Amino acid sequence: MSADITSIMTSSTDRTQLFHALHQPGPLTLPNAWDVASALIVEAAGAKAVATTSAGVAWSLGAPDGDALSRDLAIDLVARIAKAVRVPVTADIESGFGKNADEVGETVRAVSEAGASGVNIEDGHEGSVRDAQEQKERLAAAREAPRSSTSTPGSTCICAGSATRRTACRSPSTAPGRTSRRGRAASSCPV
């Protein structure tokens, strides 16, 4: 899409639709931002979308990386970034800021309501990789979360990231997404 079209797409729904379109037909490069200033710089440089970095966000707010930042602080920052830029924003929400699947769903719903067009959920847990069945339940709750909020029904797509495996993006309303290596412009899928 041209910069002119991107600049007029300011509603959350418009940005989510644009974010879906940006995933077709090839790789999507997502520069990382950790605060409003860095997001504005990324947008001004011509990026078609902005991705938050969980480590950068945590460090910029005085917390260590690795699920140490509070969910409320992370969501507040996503909301401020989404309000400041016109392009879609996708949020790295660590392992979902929740102890269980229901809490991960609550996080995804809140991030979506804050204006994010996508999320990335990591599978790390206490220095290791989360149990596969537990991660499956967390991702299922994440996929369902926006359907019960004000976001567009059926638009949910969640990226599951791992330091040891490829990132898989899937959407219930489209064919399975591509995979990309974590830390190398991995895409986040629309919520």
N, C-alpha and C positions, 0 to 999 in steps of 0.2 A: 504494500500500500504506500501511497505517496505521503510525504510529510504533511501535505495539506489535509488529506483525509484523516490522518492520525491526529492532527491538531484539533479537529472538531469533535472527535470522539471522547467526550469527557464523562459521560455517565458510566456507572459501574457496569451496566448491561452492555453498553457499546464497547467498553474496553474488554470485557470478557469475550464478546463475539470476535473482536479483533485478535485477541490472544489465541483463540481457536484457529483463526485463519493464518496466523503467523506460524503455526505448527505444520502447515502444509506448503509445499511438498518437500522441504528439505530441512537441514539443521537450522535451529534457531539459536543464535548467540545471545546470551543474557549477561550483560555486564552487571557486576554486583555493586550494591550500595549498602551503606550501614547507617545512614542518617538522611535527613531531608536535603542537606547541601550536596552530598555525594549523588543522590538520586537526580537532583536538578542538573548536575554536571553531566551525568550519564545521558539524560534526556537531551540536553543541549548539544551533546556530541553526536546526536543522530540515532541513538539506540531506539529500536521499535518497541522495546519493553525493558523494564527494570526488575532485577531480582535482588531481594535482600540476601545478605550473607549472615547466617546465624552467629558465626564467630564474631564478625565485625559488629553486628548489632549488639551482642552481649558486651564486647569490649568497650564499645562507645558509650554504653550505659553503666559501665563500672562493674560488670559481672564477668566471671570466667566463662569460657565456652563449655558446652556439654550439659545442657539442660539445667543450668544454674540460674538463668534469668527467669523472672516471673512471667507467666503467661500474659498478665495484664500489661506489663511494660512492653513486651514484644508486640502485642496487638495494638497498643497505643502508637508505637512507632510506625507500624504498617499503615495505620489510619492516617497519620501525619504525612507519610510519603505519598500514599494514594491521593490525598487531597492536594498535594503540591504539584504533582505531575499530571500530564494529559495522557501519557502512554500507559498500557497495562502494567500492573505491579504484581509480581509473584513473590510469595513469602517462603523463606526457608524456616520452617517451624520446628527445627530440631527433631525430636522423636514424637512430637505432637503435643507437648506440654500437658500430658495427662498420664495418670497412673494406670488407667484402663481404657478400653475401647470407647466407652461412652464419653469420657473426658476428652479424648482425641476428637471425637465428633463435635463436642462443644467448642473446642479450639478452632476447628475448621469452619464451623458456622460463624463464629465471632470474627475470624480473619476475613471471611467472605463479606460479612456485613460491614467490616472496616474498609472495604473497597478493593481487596485483593482479587485478582483474576485467576490466580493459581497458587498452589502450595507444593512444597517438597517436604516429605516426611522421611527422616532417617531411621535406620533399623538398629542403631547402636543402643546399647543398654548396659550401664555399669561396666564400661570398658570392654564389652564383648558385643556379639550380635544377638539381637532379640530372638527368642524362640519363634520359629517359622509360623506355627499356628497362632500364636499371640499376635504377631505382626499382621497376619492375614485378617484377624478380627479387627485390629486397629485400622487397617486400610479400608475394610468394608464399612466401618463406622464413619470414616472420613468421606468416603464416596457418597454416603447417604445424607450426610449432614446438611449440605446446602439445599437439598430438596425440601427440608423442613424450615428453611429460613426465607428471606426475601430474594435470594438469588434465583437465577433462571433454572427451572426444573430440568433435570436430565443433562446438565452441562458439566457435571462433576468429572474431573480427571485428576488423579493424584499421582505424584511421582514418589517412588520409594527409593531413597538413596542409601548407599552403603559404601563404606570405605573399602570393602573387600570384594564387592560384586558390582555388576553393571546396574545403572539406574533404569528402572522399567516404568514407563508411563502408559497408563491404560484409562480408557474412558468407557463407561457403560453405553454411551450413545454413539460411539464410533468404533471402528476397527482398532485392535490393539496398536498402541503407539510404538515408536522406535525406542531404542535404548541408547544411552550415551554414558560415557565414563564420568563418574563423580569427580567434581573439581575441574572438569574441562568443558565449560559451557553447557553443562547438563541442563536440559529443559525442565521447567516445572509446568505441570498441566493445569488447564483452566479449572477453576472450581465452579 
